[in-house]
């Protein structure tokens, strides 16, 4: 039988995780990437997505 583990009693974790996702979306848009996609990735990966975005994603050229 599968039993889902509770997310925790402290809502601070969820607020922090959501805030980090919004920050990552802003970082992604600053690098001319999709903010929505990086927001969703950040919901799953959190700080790992921040590391990937900052370290490996170069700024794409903007429309000219």
Secondary structure, 3 states (H helix, E strand, C coil): CCCCCCCCCCCHHHHHHHHHHHHHHHHHHHCCCCHHHHHHHHHHHCHHHHHHHHHHCCCCCCCC
